[in-house]
């Protein structure tokens, strides 16, 4: 989906949000967020979404349960610059839930509007075989519950 399509799409229903302050380490010599750092922030949001939004500790999922959720597709758009000290509101919407995959839409905004967006497809895998497997029932149930009306969760760990 192109940036034009994103701007014309109906507003997503966000099911998780948090804020992150842009730090010195996020910035390049020009004093703005170096775009790969957004992807590191994205990974942190996904970990917090599972841990605080779904109530399924991400470290336990990967560690003891040996369930992986690698990103298999990632589209992004950068609309405004972010500088050190800015606070970004990071919002997550569930766009698709399949048998072994899910697609999330991420929206990062500052006080002046949207800074960046990401559309991320994740596939559930076994960390033993590295093959796709069905999403565990507790993850599916938590995603469905959170996606129902009134299910928005906010966390500022």
ABEGO torsion letter per residue (X at the ends): XBAAAAAABBBBBBABBBBBBBBAAABBAAGBBBAAAAAAAAAAAAAAAAAAAAGBBAAAAABAAGBBBBBABBBBBBABBBBBGBBBBBBBBBABBBAABBBBBBBBBBAAEBABBBBBBBBBBBAAAGBBBBBBAAAAAAAAAAABBGABBBBBX
